[in-house]
Amino acid sequence: MNIMISLTEKIKNLNYKNGRITIDANVMFGTPIITGTRIPVKTIVKYLRNGYNPEEIIDELPLLTLEDIKAVVEFEKLASK
C-alpha cells in the first residue's frame, strides 16, 4: 500500500473520531489545522517541542482547547508511524 494513502486513511479515521483536525486543499493549501481556526498543527507541535505545556499553549493561543492539543498529539503519533 502506498504510504501516503495509508497516512490519508489514518487521518480520515482521526477526523472521523474527533473532528478536531482538518485537512482541506482550500484552506491554507491543505496544511493540517485545528478545525474552525487557521492554527496549523505544526505550530502546536513546535510549542510542545519547545517545552510548553498544554495550559501555556492555550494561554498563547486562546482559541485552542485541551482536546485540540490532545488531538494534535494523537495526529503526530499517527503521522510518525
C-alpha positions as CSV (number, residue, x, y, z in Angstrom):
1,M,0.0,0.0,0.0
2,N,1.2,3.5,-0.8
3,I,2.5,5.3,2.3
4,M,0.5,8.5,1.5
5,I,-2.7,6.5,1.0
6,S,-2.1,4.8,4.3
7,L,-1.5,8.1,6.1
8,T,-4.5,9.6,4.5
9,E,-6.7,6.7,5.7
10,K,-5.3,7.2,9.2
11,I,-6.0,10.9,9.1
12,K,-9.6,10.3,7.9
13,N,-10.0,8.0,10.9
14,L,-8.7,10.6,13.2
15,N,-11.0,13.2,11.7
16,Y,-13.9,10.8,12.0
17,K,-13.2,10.2,15.7
18,N,-12.9,13.7,16.9
19,G,-13.2,16.2,14.0
20,R,-10.6,18.5,15.6
21,I,-8.1,18.4,12.8
22,T,-9.0,19.5,9.2
23,I,-7.0,19.0,6.0
24,D,-8.6,20.9,3.2
25,A,-6.8,21.9,0.0
26,N,-8.8,25.1,0.0
27,V,-7.7,26.2,3.5
28,M,-4.1,27.1,4.0
29,F,-3.1,25.0,1.0
30,G,-4.0,21.7,2.7
31,T,-1.9,22.3,5.8
32,P,-3.4,20.3,8.7
33,I,-5.1,22.9,11.0
34,I,-7.3,22.9,14.1
35,T,-10.9,22.8,12.9
36,G,-12.6,26.2,12.9
37,T,-9.3,28.1,13.2
38,R,-6.3,28.8,11.0
39,I,-3.9,27.4,13.6
40,P,-1.6,24.9,11.9
41,V,-1.0,21.6,13.7
42,K,2.8,22.2,13.2
43,T,2.5,25.4,15.3
44,I,1.2,23.5,18.3
45,V,3.9,20.8,17.7
46,K,6.6,23.4,17.8
47,Y,5.2,24.7,21.1
48,L,5.2,21.2,22.6
49,R,8.8,20.5,21.3
50,N,9.9,23.8,22.9
51,G,8.7,22.6,26.3
52,Y,5.4,24.4,26.6
53,N,2.7,22.5,28.5
54,P,-0.9,22.5,27.2
55,E,-2.0,25.2,29.5
56,E,0.8,27.5,28.3
57,I,-0.1,26.8,24.7
58,I,-3.8,27.7,25.4
59,D,-2.6,30.9,27.1
60,E,-0.7,31.8,23.9
61,L,-3.5,30.6,21.5
62,P,-6.8,31.0,23.4
63,L,-8.9,29.6,20.5
64,L,-7.5,26.2,21.5
65,T,-8.8,23.7,24.0
66,L,-7.1,20.9,25.8
67,E,-8.9,18.4,23.5
68,D,-7.4,20.2,20.4
69,I,-3.9,19.7,21.9
70,K,-4.6,16.0,22.6
71,A,-5.8,15.6,19.0
72,V,-2.5,17.1,17.8
73,V,-0.5,14.7,19.9
74,E,-2.5,11.8,18.5
75,F,-2.2,13.1,15.0
76,E,1.6,13.3,15.3
77,K,1.8,9.8,16.6
78,L,-0.2,8.6,13.5
79,A,1.9,10.7,11.1
80,S,5.2,9.4,12.5
81,K,4.3,5.7,12.1
